[in-house]
């Protein structure tokens, strides 16, 4: 079984212990612990690791400094870094982290399931990387083994050097060949057993002509077998005189076999890389359900448009493959941006744009995918030049890319997003028509109008979590980090996911004088009390959805009436605290649900 080393860096021993115990649940992982940035860097100078889990707030050297030094060293710059921090509260922290080379963030307190599943995803990518590297080494070894024979002649035609490949072809030992006249040893007769005189030897004649020679000759092996050989002989001239002749040779009978083996290897490499790409796509699909179906639908729309326009079959194949992989770069997009259930901030939008470059780098690194990479890099450009990354316009963008741009936009319009209701096919076609010569190529728009009008509506594409695991991943957004209660800003999305009624019963609980409690006992004690109260509510009102509205206000929603015993709460949670409980009573919530299919 492959083993992968994860370096955990944190100045708190309790945090390191918790990480170590958690990561032991992954069989392939071995864990190394470092209590400071200096300790981590010293370890990295001696041994390599596969992944770094790095705390930000540490004395002497913080996580940003450690990451900067790791990424500046040639030996360690490729190691992926995931920040573990309690300070992930602003766009500035995000930008700084990604700027110094982090691939992701996890905020404290860390959700065990979320961390384990992220680590498993990273290990899967590392395994596919190692598989590709192993195959590349095998390729190099095979090339070395099939290398040409080589010998070097002095001015007398004697062999002063011969490589192992040459000895293997001819069957002689090194001792038998060194110092011997090459013509007399291996080149004295042709395949018809006719003798070849020295003056007729085209290799030996290089000493006279001083010109390189490439051609087919006959060599005699040690066992007397005469074989056809391809020869490339080159004179080495110094001060106008030939001092040596270097002869490269290869058994003709093996060339066909070599070519066959090379072809098989190239096919194996291509298949392996396709499997690697497929694995990346699978990982993306598991991270973001929208991207999965989206890429396949875009590929289908591209094929429909291309066939309508009479595009050649080979071009259609290229287009379809590019469409399937056009979002492959999202493998590098952090969950915190990829799964955000609301519109992105300006900074987040700039960060997600990087998926285009990541995708291009992944695909262009292998010859068989270079054409795919060259096409997919245009899919966020626009006809009028308003797109990114290069602002290309009009005919600067290939027609195939114009098709993908329209297909990509059409699918985005006609499928559900958490924060945006989909359009009907008719509405989407109208919007595309209105953007002809602005965002979209008019020829492609015309094709869409002609062939998409009778298209069936896209089936429902859920964006909300449907399993407990997905809920944990999405909880980064929906849940308050302190109390693990839902955040009020996502009330309507969570309400529609968990309640049957659009007008549920509501209770608001306000904790009066909580600010004074914080002043008297400190924020930490106040946080402990809030956590205790939140757990009390979850245990007692398990049929309700519970939200933290602000610092000390809470809301309960339920399909049935909610009864709250103020005296019990005061006695069990807030006795002698000076905090008064105020209940805002239970009319149903006014229906304000946005028209969102979740």
C-alpha positions in Angstrom: 0.0 0.0 0.0 1.3 3.5 -0.9 2.1 5.7 2.1 1.7 9.5 2.3 3.2 11.7 4.9 1.2 14.7 6.3 3.1 17.3 8.3 0.9 19.0 10.9 2.1 22.3 12.2 0.5 24.0 15.3 1.9 25.6 18.4 -0.9 24.0 20.5 -0.1 20.4 21.6 -3.8 19.6 22.1 -4.5 20.6 18.4 -1.6 18.4 17.2 -2.8 15.5 19.2 -6.3 15.8 17.9 -5.1 15.9 14.3 -2.9 12.9 14.8 -5.7 10.8 16.3 -8.0 11.8 13.5 -5.6 11.2 10.6 -4.9 7.7 12.0 -8.2 6.7 10.6 -6.7 6.9 7.1 -4.5 3.8 6.6 -2.2 5.2 3.9 -1.3 8.3 6.0 1.6 8.7 8.4 1.7 11.8 10.5 4.6 14.1 11.5 4.0 16.8 14.1 5.8 20.1 14.4 5.1 22.6 17.3 6.5 25.7 15.4 7.4 27.0 12.0 11.1 26.5 12.7 10.6 22.9 13.6 8.5 22.3 10.5 11.1 23.9 8.2 14.0 21.9 9.8 12.1 18.7 9.2 11.4 19.6 5.5 15.2 20.2 5.0 15.8 16.5 5.9 12.7 14.6 4.7 9.9 15.1 2.2 6.2 15.2 2.9 3.1 15.0 0.7 0.8 17.5 2.4 1.1 20.2 5.1 -1.7 21.1 7.5 -0.5 24.5 8.8 -1.9 26.8 11.5 -1.7 30.5 10.9 -1.5 32.1 14.4 1.8 30.9 15.9 4.4 32.8 17.9 7.8 33.7 16.4 6.9 32.7 12.8 3.2 32.6 11.7 1.8 30.3 9.1 2.0 32.8 6.2 5.8 33.1 6.8 6.2 29.4 6.9 4.2 28.9 3.7 6.3 31.6 1.9 9.5 29.9 2.8 8.2 26.5 1.8 7.1 27.8 -1.6 10.4 29.6 -2.2 12.5 26.4 -1.9 12.9 24.3 -5.0 12.7 21.1 -3.0 9.5 21.9 -1.2 7.6 24.4 -3.4 5.3 21.7 -4.9 4.1 20.5 -1.5 0.3 21.4 -1.1 -0.5 23.5 2.0 -3.9 23.6 3.7 -4.3 26.4 6.3 -6.0 25.4 9.6 -7.1 28.7 11.4 -9.5 30.4 13.6 -8.9 33.8 11.8 -10.6 33.1 8.5 -12.9 36.0 8.9 -12.3 38.3 5.9 -11.4 38.5 2.3 -8.0 39.8 3.2 -7.1 36.5 5.0 -8.3 34.6 2.0 -6.3 36.6 -0.5 -3.1 36.5 1.6 -3.4 32.7 2.1 -3.9 31.9 -1.5 -1.2 34.5 -2.5 1.5 32.6 -0.4 0.5 29.3 -2.0 -2.3 27.6 0.1 -4.6 25.3 -1.8 -7.4 25.4 0.8 -8.6 26.7 4.2 -10.2 24.9 7.1 -11.5 26.9 10.0 -11.4 26.0 13.7 -13.2 24.3 15.3 -12.5 21.7 12.6 -15.3 19.4 11.5 -13.8 15.9 11.6 -15.8 14.5 8.7 -14.9 17.5 6.5 -11.2 17.2 7.2 -11.1 13.5 6.7 -12.9 13.7 3.4 -10.7 16.5 2.1 -7.6 14.5 3.0 -9.0 11.5 1.2 -9.6 13.6 -1.9 -6.0 15.0 -1.8 -4.6 11.5 -1.4 -6.6 10.3 -4.4 -5.0 13.0 -6.5 -1.5 12.2 -5.1 -2.0 8.5 -6.0 -2.9 9.4 -9.6 0.1 11.7 -9.8 2.4 8.9 -8.5 0.9 6.5 -11.1 1.7 9.0 -13.9 5.2 9.5 -12.6 5.9 5.8 -12.4 4.7 5.3 -16.0 7.0 8.1 -17.1 10.0 6.4 -15.4 9.0 3.1 -17.1 9.0 5.0 -20.4 12.5 6.4 -19.8 13.8 3.0 -18.8 12.4 1.4 -21.9 14.0 4.1 -24.0 17.4 3.5 -22.4 17.1 -0.2 -22.9 16.3 0.2 -26.5 19.0 2.7 -27.0 21.3 2.6 -30.0 24.6 0.8 -30.1 27.6 3.1 -30.1 31.3 2.6 -30.7 34.2 5.0 -31.2 37.1 4.5 -33.7 40.5 6.0 -33.4 42.5 7.0 -36.6 43.6 3.4 -37.2 40.0 2.2 -37.2 40.3 0.5 -33.8 37.5 0.5 -31.3 38.4 2.6 -28.3 34.9 2.6 -26.8 31.7 0.6 -27.2 28.5 0.9 -25.0 26.6 -2.0 -23.5 23.7 -1.7 -26.0 26.2 -2.2 -28.8 27.7 -5.3 -27.1 24.2 -6.7 -26.7 23.5 -6.4 -30.4 26.8 -7.9 -31.5 27.1 -10.6 -28.8 30.8 -9.8 -28.0 32.2 -8.9 -24.6 33.9 -5.6 -23.9 37.3 -7.3 -23.7 36.8 -8.9 -27.1 36.0 -5.6 -28.8 38.3 -3.0 -27.3 41.4 -2.3 -29.3 40.2 -4.4 -32.3 39.9 -3.2 -35.9 36.1 -2.7 -36.3 36.2 -3.6 -40.0 37.9 -6.9 -39.5 35.7 -7.7 -36.5 32.2 -6.9 -37.7 32.1 -5.4 -41.2 34.2 -7.7 -43.4 31.4 -9.3 -45.4 27.8 -8.5 -46.6 24.7 -10.6 -46.1 25.4 -12.6 -49.3 28.8 -13.7 -47.7 30.7 -11.5 -50.2 33.8 -10.0 -48.7 33.9 -6.2 -48.2 37.4 -4.7 -48.7 38.6 -1.9 -46.4 38.7 0.6 -49.3 35.0 -0.3 -50.0 34.0 0.3 -46.4 31.8 3.4 -46.3 32.3 3.8 -42.5 36.2 3.6 -42.8 36.1 6.0 -45.8 35.0 8.8 -43.5 38.6 9.2 -42.5 39.2 10.2 -46.2 36.0 12.1 -47.0 35.6 13.8 -43.5 31.9 13.8 -44.2 29.2 12.1 -42.0 27.6 9.0 -43.4 24.1 7.6 -42.8 23.0 4.4 -44.4 22.2 0.7 -44.1 25.1 -1.8 -43.7 25.7 -5.4 -42.7 27.4 -6.3 -39.4 28.6 -9.8 -38.4 27.7 -10.9 -34.9 30.0 -13.1 -32.8 28.0 -16.2 -33.7 28.5 -15.5 -37.4 24.9 -14.2 -38.0 24.8 -11.3 -40.5 22.3 -8.6 -39.6 21.0 -5.5 -41.3 22.1 -2.4 -39.4 21.2 1.3 -39.7 24.3 3.3 -39.2 25.0 7.0 -38.5 28.7 7.7 -38.5 30.1 11.2 -37.6 33.8 12.3 -37.8 35.2 14.4 -34.9 37.6 17.0 -36.4 40.2 18.9 -34.5 42.5 21.4 -36.2 41.4 20.2 -39.6 42.2 16.5 -38.8 39.9 13.7 -37.9 40.8 12.4 -34.5 37.8 10.0 -33.9 34.7 8.6 -35.6 31.6 8.0 -33.6 29.3 5.3 -35.0 25.7 4.9 -33.8 24.0 1.7 -35.0 20.7 -0.2 -34.6 19.5 -3.6 -35.6 16.9 -3.0 -38.4 15.0 -6.1 -37.3 14.3 -4.6 -33.9 13.2 -1.2 -35.1 9.7 -2.4 -36.0 9.5 -4.1 -32.6 10.7 -0.9 -30.9 8.2 1.2 -32.8 5.4 -1.2 -31.8 6.5 -1.1 -28.2 6.8 2.7 -28.2 3.3 3.0 -29.8 1.9 0.7 -27.1 3.6 2.8 -24.4 2.3 6.0 -25.8 -1.2 4.5 -25.9 -0.7 3.3 -22.3 0.4 6.8 -21.3 -2.5 8.4 -23.0 -4.9 5.9 -21.3 -3.3 6.5 -18.0 -3.6 10.2 -18.3 -7.2 9.9 -19.4 -7.8 7.9 -16.3 -6.1 10.6 -14.3 -8.2 13.3 -15.9 -11.3 11.2 -15.3 -10.3 10.9 -11.6 -10.0 14.6 -11.4 -13.4 15.0 -13.0 -14.9 12.5 -10.6 -13.5 14.4 -7.7 -15.0 17.7 -9.0 -18.3 16.0 -9.5 -18.3 14.8 -5.9 -17.3 18.3 -4.7 -19.9 20.1 -6.8 -23.0 18.3 -8.2 -23.7 21.2 -10.6 -20.3 21.0 -12.4 -20.8 17.2 -13.0 -24.0 17.4 -15.0 -23.1 20.8 -16.4 -20.0 19.6 -18.3 -21.8 16.7 -19.8 -24.7 18.9 -20.9 -22.4 21.5 -22.4 -20.7 18.8 -24.4 -24.1 17.6 -25.7 -25.1 21.1 -26.7 -21.8 21.7 -28.4 -22.2 18.6 -30.5 -25.8 19.6 -31.5 -24.7 23.1 -32.6 -21.5 21.9 -34.4 -23.4 19.3 -36.4 -26.1 21.9 -37.4 -23.3 24.2 -38.6 -21.7 21.4 -40.6 -18.4 21.2 -38.6 -16.1 18.3 -39.6 -16.2 15.2 -37.5 -12.7 15.5 -36.2 -13.4 19.1 -35.0 -16.6 18.0 -33.3 -14.7 15.3 -31.4 -12.2 17.9 -30.2 -15.0 20.3 -29.2 -16.9 17.6 -27.3 -13.7 16.6 -25.4 -12.9 20.2 -24.6 -16.4 20.8 -23.3 -16.3 17.8 -21.0 -13.1 19.0 -19.5 -13.7 22.8 -19.6 -14.1 23.1 -15.8 -11.4 20.7 -14.9 -9.4 23.5 -13.3 -12.0 23.7 -10.5 -10.0 20.9 -8.8 -7.9 23.8 -7.5 -10.8 25.9 -6.3 -11.3 25.8 -2.5 -14.6 24.5 -1.1 -15.0 27.9 0.5 -15.6 29.4 -3.0 -16.8 26.4 -5.1 -19.7 25.5 -2.7 -20.7 29.0 -1.6 -24.5 29.1 -1.7 -24.7 32.8 -2.5 -23.2 35.2 -5.0 -19.5 35.6 -4.9 -17.8 38.7 -3.6 -15.5 40.6 -6.1 -12.4 39.0 -4.6 -13.9 35.5 -4.6 -14.9 36.0 -8.3 -11.3 36.9 -9.1 -10.1 33.8 -7.3 -12.4 31.4 -9.1 -11.2 32.8 -12.4 -8.0 31.0 -11.7 -9.7 27.7 -12.5 -9.2 28.6 -16.2 -5.4 28.7 -15.9 -5.3 25.6 -13.7 -7.4 23.7 -16.2 -5.1 24.8 -19.1 -2.0 23.8 -17.1 -3.4 20.4 -16.4 -4.4 19.6 -19.9 -1.6 21.2 -21.8 1.1 19.2 -19.8 0.4 16.2 -22.0 0.7 16.2 -25.8 -2.5 14.4 -26.5 -4.5 17.1 -24.6 -2.8 20.2 -25.9 -5.5 20.8 -28.5 -8.2 20.4 -25.9 -6.3 22.9 -23.6 -5.9 25.4 -26.4 -9.7 25.3 -27.1 -11.0 25.3 -23.5 -9.0 28.3 -22.5 -11.4 30.6 -24.5 -14.6 29.5 -22.8 -14.9 32.7 -20.7 -14.1 35.1 -23.6 -16.9 37.1 -25.2 -17.7 38.2 -28.7 -17.3 41.9 -27.9 -14.0 41.4 -25.9 -15.6 41.8 -22.5 -14.6 38.3 -21.3 -11.5 36.9 -19.6 -8.6 36.1 -19.3 -7.3 37.9 -22.4 -10.3 40.0 -23.6 -10.2 38.3 -27.1 -13.1 39.3 -29.4 -14.7 38.3 -32.7 -12.6 36.2 -35.0 -9.7 36.2 -32.4 -11.7 33.5 -30.8 -12.0 30.2 -32.8 -15.5 29.2 -34.0 -15.4 26.0 -31.9 -14.8 28.1 -28.8 -17.7 30.4 -29.7 -19.9 27.3 -29.8 -18.7 26.3 -26.3 -19.2 29.8 -25.0 -22.9 29.8 -26.0 -23.4 26.2 -24.9 -21.9 26.9 -21.5 -24.0 30.0 -21.0 -27.2 28.3 -22.2 -26.8 25.5 -19.6 -26.0 28.0 -16.8 -29.3 29.8 -17.7 -31.5 26.7 -17.8 -30.3 24.9 -14.6 -30.8 25.6 -11.0 -28.4 27.4 -8.7 -28.9 27.9 -5.0 -28.9 31.6 -5.4 -30.7 31.9 -8.8 -33.7 30.3 -10.3 -33.3 28.8 -13.7 -34.8 30.2 -16.9 -37.0 28.3 -19.3 -35.5 27.2 -22.6 -37.6 29.9 -24.3 -36.4 32.6 -21.9 -32.7 31.4 -22.3 -32.9 31.5 -26.1 -34.4 35.0 -26.0 -31.5 36.2 -23.7 -29.0 34.6 -26.0 -30.6 36.4 -29.0 -30.4 39.7 -27.1 -26.7 39.2 -26.5 -25.9 38.4 -30.1 -22.8 40.3 -31.3 -22.3 41.3 -27.6 -21.4 38.1 -25.7 -22.1 35.6 -28.5 -21.2 35.0 -32.1 -24.3 35.7 -34.3 -23.7 32.5 -36.4 -23.9 30.4 -33.3 -26.9 32.3 -31.9 -28.7 31.7 -35.2 -28.0 27.9 -34.9 -29.3 27.9 -31.2 -32.5 29.6 -32.3 -33.0 27.0 -35.0 -32.3 23.8 -33.1 -33.0 24.6 -29.4 -36.5 25.9 -29.7 -38.0 22.4 -29.3 -35.5 21.3 -26.7 -37.0 19.7 -23.5 -36.5 21.6 -20.3 -33.5 20.4 -18.3 -34.4 18.1 -15.5 -34.2 19.3 -11.9 -30.6 19.7 -10.8 -30.4 19.9 -6.9 -27.8 22.2 -5.4 -28.5 21.8 -1.8 -26.9 19.0 0.3 -28.9 15.7 0.4 -26.8 13.7 2.8 -25.3 14.2 6.2 -21.8 14.3 4.7 -22.8 17.0 2.2 -24.5 18.9 5.0 -21.2 18.9 6.9 -19.4 20.4 3.9 -22.0 23.0 3.4 -22.1 23.8 7.1 -19.2 26.1 6.5 -21.7 28.6 5.2 -25.0 27.7 6.9 -23.7 27.1 10.5 -22.5 29.5 13.1 -18.9 28.5 14.0 -19.4 29.0 17.7 -22.8 27.5 18.4 -23.2 25.1 15.4 -26.7 26.7 14.8 -27.9 27.9 11.5 -27.0 31.4 10.4 -30.1 33.7 9.9 -28.9 34.9 6.5 -29.6 31.5 5.1 -33.0 31.2 6.8 -35.1 30.7 3.6 -32.7 28.2 2.0 -32.5 26.1 5.1 -36.2 26.5 5.8 -37.1 25.2 2.4 -34.7 22.3 2.7 -35.9 21.0 6.1 -39.5 22.2 6.6 -42.7 21.2 4.7 -44.6 24.4 5.4 -43.7 27.7 3.7 -45.3 29.5 6.7 -43.9 27.7 9.7 -44.3 28.6 13.4 -41.7 30.9 14.9 -40.3 31.7 18.2 -37.6 34.3 18.9 -35.6 34.1 22.1 -33.8 37.3 23.2 -31.2 37.2 26.0 -31.5 40.5 27.7 -28.4 41.9 29.7 -26.1 39.4 28.0 -23.7 42.2 27.2 -23.3 42.9 30.9 -22.5 39.2 31.5 -19.7 39.5 29.0 -18.4 42.6 30.7 -18.5 41.0 34.2 -17.1 37.5 33.3 -15.3 38.1 29.9 -16.0 37.0 26.3 -14.7 33.5 26.8 -17.2 32.8 29.6 -19.9 34.4 27.5 -19.1 32.1 24.6 -19.2 29.0 26.9 -22.7 30.1 28.0 -23.9 30.6 24.4 -22.6 27.1 23.4 -24.3 25.6 26.5 -27.6 27.3 25.6 -27.4 26.3 21.9 -26.8 22.6 22.9 -29.8 22.9 25.3 -32.0 24.2 22.5 -30.9 21.4 20.1 -31.5 18.7 22.7 -34.9 20.0 23.7 -36.3 21.2 20.4 -35.0 18.6 18.0 -38.0 19.0 15.7 -37.2 22.7 15.1 -34.7 24.4 13.0 -32.7 26.8 15.2 -30.9 29.9 14.0 -28.5 32.3 15.7 -29.8 35.7 14.7 -27.1 37.9 16.2 -24.8 37.7 19.2 -27.6 36.9 21.8 -30.8 36.4 19.8 -32.1 33.0 18.5 -35.0 31.9 16.4 -36.8 28.5 16.3 -38.9 27.4 13.3 -41.2 24.4 13.1 -44.0 22.9 11.1 -45.9 22.6 14.4 -46.5 24.9 17.4 -43.5 25.6 19.6 -43.8 25.7 23.4 -41.0 27.3 25.4 -40.7 27.0 29.2 -38.9 30.2 30.2 -38.7 29.1 33.9 -36.9 25.9 33.0 -34.4 27.7 30.8 -33.8 30.3 33.4 -33.3 27.6 36.1 -31.1 25.2 34.1 -29.0 27.7 32.1 -29.1 31.3 33.3 -29.7 31.0 37.1 -27.8 33.8 38.9 -26.4 35.1 35.6 -28.4 38.4 35.6 -29.7 37.5 32.1 -33.4 37.8 31.4 -35.1 35.7 28.8 -37.6 37.4 26.4 -39.8 35.4 24.0 -41.3 37.0 20.9 -44.4 35.0 20.3 -45.5 32.5 17.7 -47.3 33.8 14.8 -46.4 32.0 11.6 -43.6 33.3 9.5 -44.9 35.5 6.7 -44.2 33.8 3.4 -41.2 35.6 1.9 -39.5 32.6 0.3 -37.5 33.5 -2.7 -38.4 31.5 -5.8 -35.5 29.2 -5.6 -35.4 25.5 -6.4 -33.1 23.9 -3.9 
